[in-house]
Amino acid sequence: MVMDEFVLGSFLASLFGFFLIYILFLRQNLNMKMKEEKEEDRTNGESECVRRSINGECRPQSSSDSDVIIVGAGVAGSALAHTLGKDGRRVHVIERDLTEPDRIVGELLQPGGYLKLIELGLEDCVGEIDAQRVLGYALFKDGKNTRLSYPLEKFHSDVAGRSFHNGRFIQRMREKASALPNVRMEQGTVTSLLEENGTIKGVSYKTKSGQELQAYAPLTIVCDGCFSNLRRSLCKPQVDVPSSFVGLVLENCELPFANHGHVILGDPSPILFYPISSTEVRCLVDIPGQKLPSIANGEMAKYLKTVVAPQIPPELYDAFIKAIEKGNIRTMPNRSMPAAPHPTPGALLMGDAFNMRHPLTGGGMTVALSDIVVLRDLLKPLRDLNDATSLCKYLESFYTLRKPVASTINTLAGALYKVFCASPDQARNEMRQACFDYLSLGGVCSTGPVALLSGLNPRPLSLVVHFFAVAIYGVGRLLLPFPSPKRLWIGARLISGASGIIFPIIKAEGLRQMFFPATVPAYYRAPPVK
Ligand SMILES: Cc1cc2nc3c(=O)[nH]c(=O)nc-3n(C[C@H](O)[C@H](O)[C@H](O)COP(=O)(O)OP(=O)(O)OC[C@H]3O[C@@H](n4cnc5c(N)ncnc54)[C@H](O)[C@@H]3O)c2cc1C
């Protein structure tokens, strides 16, 4: 009996022991499973970020593999791609033609633009392309000339204007952008923007091999240049084409003023010369209106030989005639278009697609590069660009922050072109002569306007002051030593003509944004918190 009790006790104790061991085993298993599940959760969480990031940053994964799509790799697109790529964005650039462009545009970069190039870390792109330093302008009128130097004294000796072959400069910037691992440059033609509920989600494009593809990104930046097909939905384009430039290349000749741009105040309109390499000089002849003499039937060559050649400096005459006879005559419409954006979530316009001015003062690239600096600084605090609506609201400040540089250069280009054109109106001709003589006075009368033109002093108010100083100088000369009723009348028309030139341009630029940017609410937009 005692034995039976012992066996039963042992059996129950063993059963209990097994039960305990079983419970312990189960708990351990459960713990391990939970641990595994936790580990799995953690790795899953990590995979929500893209690891292909610069500087170990981790970004939330979106439905696309780019942060930004850039349409067009010209001056604006390639500089922007490098800038955003350097800031760690995954950039997809789609460019219609990746071979070296051969154009007559964008060949003289003002010193203000060169400073922006330095800010963007792209100054080496004017190296190794036989670019020439530009130190100022020489102005010619009726056999007289005056030299206007850029006020560069306060800057490093490297700072000056640069002139070059546009295509060589663009190729250097494209190469530099493509060298970044997070910038993908693809040849393709963008055919449309992809929109969903008012937000741009990406683009449709045709690849080099003719394949139709779509690319998606939280932000699409359209930089497709002056003939932009895509800007229509993103702005209100009001394009004016006051004239065209006819381009020639003069070979192996010396400019009267080495390392200077030359502006001849010709009739009917200005003629430009500047070096684009150590052996070549670009000549751009402005022809007002939209109808050009035909190149094919020889009318253009005849016009250049009979109307233009007699007005150019004698040192350049032979090379000019040779260039006409060589026959490589190119033309390009001179377009101007004030910036009039429709802020659209998911998209932005930059470069000539967004804003254009007459190329007389060579300001287009300076504005584009300056805009890129403004945009870069605005985007810098944002890691995530996915909230398109907040981003769009925030980026409205871009349109005001860019104004000092853009509106100064735009207004000066438009006003100077009108002042520099010959006219049958005596008051307009007085203004033109007054401008030449005012600039020839030297001191602040030449450095002030040249600082504005070169992008070194982006102050719209200073521009207005100099513009009306020229007009008052013109009137003063008319009235001295003895005013006559006729002279008084011409003086009054000169002032009214000057106002008629500058005020419409200022109105198109936006009076408030130009002179009182701090009163525009968008100026103070803070980055969206996310
Ligand atoms: C005659 C003339 C002379 C000028 N001279 C000067 C000067 O001396 N100095 C100066 O600062 N400015 C000058 N400018 C202005 C200057 O050229 C422009 O401001 C500058 O080139 C603008 O750069 P961008 O990138 O906007 O356009 P672009 O440099 O023209 O680049 C646009 C790019 O977009 C690509 N593209 C177009 N459509 C598509 C598409 N659908 N899909 C994909 N890619 C596309 C094009 O192939 C091109 O590469 C001049 C302008 C003219 C007309």
The ligand as a Tripos MOL2 file, in Angstrom:
@<TRIPOS>MOLECULE
LIG
   53    58     1     0     0
SMALL
NO_CHARGES

@<TRIPOS>ATOM
      1 C1         20.2250   85.2520  -79.3100 C.3       1 LIG1
      2 C2         20.3760   85.0670  -77.8510 C.ar      1 LIG1
      3 C3         21.5750   85.3610  -77.2360 C.ar      1 LIG1
      4 C4         21.7110   85.1930  -75.8650 C.ar      1 LIG1
      5 N1         22.8940   85.5250  -75.2660 N.ar      1 LIG1
      6 C5         23.0250   85.4110  -73.9400 C.ar      1 LIG1
      7 C6         24.2310   85.7660  -73.2970 C.ar      1 LIG1
      8 O1         25.1900   86.1710  -73.9220 O.2       1 LIG1
      9 N2         24.2950   85.6470  -71.9380 N.ar      1 LIG1
     10 C7         23.2490   85.1700  -71.2080 C.ar      1 LIG1
     11 O2         23.3540   85.0830  -69.9840 O.2       1 LIG1
     12 N3         22.0930   84.8090  -71.7980 N.ar      1 LIG1
     13 C8         21.9480   84.9120  -73.1310 C.ar      1 LIG1
     14 N4         20.7980   84.5220  -73.7250 N.ar      1 LIG1
     15 C9         19.7630   83.8930  -72.9050 C.3       1 LIG1
     16 C10        20.2020   82.4650  -72.5280 C.3       1 LIG1
     17 O3         20.5320   81.7630  -73.6800 O.3       1 LIG1
     18 C11        19.0900   81.7470  -71.7840 C.3       1 LIG1
     19 O4         18.6440   82.5570  -70.7160 O.3       1 LIG1
     20 C12        19.5520   80.4020  -71.2310 C.3       1 LIG1
     21 O5         20.0430   79.5930  -72.2650 O.3       1 LIG1
     22 C13        18.3700   79.7380  -70.5480 C.3       1 LIG1
     23 O6         18.7000   78.4390  -70.1790 O.3       1 LIG1
     24 P1         17.5760   77.2930  -70.1640 P.3       1 LIG1
     25 O7         18.2040   76.1300  -69.5280 O.co2     1 LIG1
     26 O8         16.3090   77.8220  -69.6330 O.co2     1 LIG1
     27 O9         17.3050   77.0000  -71.6970 O.3       1 LIG1
     28 P2         18.2400   76.2380  -72.7010 P.3       1 LIG1
     29 O10        19.6610   76.4840  -72.3820 O.co2     1 LIG1
     30 O11        17.7370   76.6010  -74.0490 O.co2     1 LIG1
     31 O12        17.9420   74.6980  -72.4110 O.3       1 LIG1
     32 C14        16.7190   74.0790  -72.6820 C.3       1 LIG1
     33 C15        16.9850   72.5960  -72.8290 C.3       1 LIG1
     34 O13        15.7560   71.8940  -72.8120 O.3       1 LIG1
     35 C16        15.8040   70.8680  -73.7940 C.3       1 LIG1
     36 N5         14.4140   70.5690  -74.1420 N.ar      1 LIG1
     37 C17        13.5290   71.3720  -74.7600 C.ar      1 LIG1
     38 N6         12.3480   70.7570  -74.8780 N.ar      1 LIG1
     39 C18        12.4820   69.5380  -74.3070 C.ar      1 LIG1
     40 C19        11.6000   68.4350  -74.1180 C.ar      1 LIG1
     41 N7         10.3490   68.4700  -74.5160 N.pl3     1 LIG1
     42 N8         12.0700   67.3240  -73.5020 N.ar      1 LIG1
     43 C20        13.3590   67.2700  -73.0640 C.ar      1 LIG1
     44 N9         14.2330   68.2770  -73.2280 N.ar      1 LIG1
     45 C21        13.7990   69.4030  -73.8310 C.ar      1 LIG1
     46 C22        16.6170   71.4710  -74.9120 C.3       1 LIG1
     47 O14        17.1790   70.4790  -75.7560 O.3       1 LIG1
     48 C23        17.6670   72.2560  -74.1410 C.3       1 LIG1
     49 O15        18.8170   71.4840  -73.8920 O.3       1 LIG1
     50 C24        20.6230   84.6980  -75.1000 C.ar      1 LIG1
     51 C25        19.4080   84.4080  -75.7170 C.ar      1 LIG1
     52 C26        19.2810   84.5820  -77.0690 C.ar      1 LIG1
     53 C27        17.9740   84.2730  -77.7190 C.3       1 LIG1
@<TRIPOS>BOND
     1     1     2 1
     2     2     3 ar
     3     2    52 ar
     4     3     4 ar
     5     4     5 ar
     6     4    50 ar
     7     5     6 ar
     8     6     7 ar
     9     6    13 1
    10     7     8 2
    11     7     9 ar
    12     9    10 ar
    13    10    11 2
    14    10    12 ar
    15    12    13 ar
    16    13    14 ar
    17    14    15 1
    18    14    50 ar
    19    15    16 1
    20    16    17 1
    21    16    18 1
    22    18    19 1
    23    18    20 1
    24    20    21 1
    25    20    22 1
    26    22    23 1
    27    23    24 1
    28    24    25 2
    29    24    26 1
    30    24    27 1
    31    27    28 1
    32    28    29 2
    33    28    30 1
    34    28    31 1
    35    31    32 1
    36    32    33 1
    37    33    34 1
    38    33    48 1
    39    34    35 1
    40    35    36 1
    41    35    46 1
    42    36    37 ar
    43    36    45 ar
    44    37    38 ar
    45    38    39 ar
    46    39    40 ar
    47    39    45 ar
    48    40    41 1
    49    40    42 ar
    50    42    43 ar
    51    43    44 ar
    52    44    45 ar
    53    46    47 1
    54    46    48 1
    55    48    49 1
    56    50    51 ar
    57    51    52 ar
    58    52    53 1
@<TRIPOS>SUBSTRUCTURE
     1 LIG1         1 GROUP 0 **** ****
